[in-house]
């Protein structure tokens, strides 16, 4: 943590301010960092940082009639489930849809009711549901590399 005053001058830790961190910072979640000013500075500031779950990667896409089946690597540690997103363009802006697959041990999902003989771009990411300020919040990993599949 680097703290600067209003003029951009870096303050000295333990002289001008102290920092306190939340417990359990090795697990996926949102955590608070509280900065308490002292000396000629006064007040407190609380900022938050996020620890994301590990990502996964697509291993295979199998075309089926009016759909496809997606396979990915299992990421069982600190994962609630997976989010699969598919679209008809690389930027995931046209006909983009996403589904959630709960269960960290699941490694495949069939997607149906799509257009036949149409190409789809697919990607997957992990998510973890955590409690933050009394609410359940999903924290997502980064997306996997995109793969392409053409339905039958």
Secondary structure, DSSP 4 states (H G I P E B T S, - for coil): ---B-TTSPBPPBTTTEEEEE-S-TTSSEEEEEEEEE-TT---EEEEEEEEPPPP--EEEEEEETTEEEEEE----TT--EEEEEEESSTTS-SS-EEEEEE-TT--EEEE-S--TT-EEEEEEEEEEEEEETTEEEEEE-PPPPPEEEE--
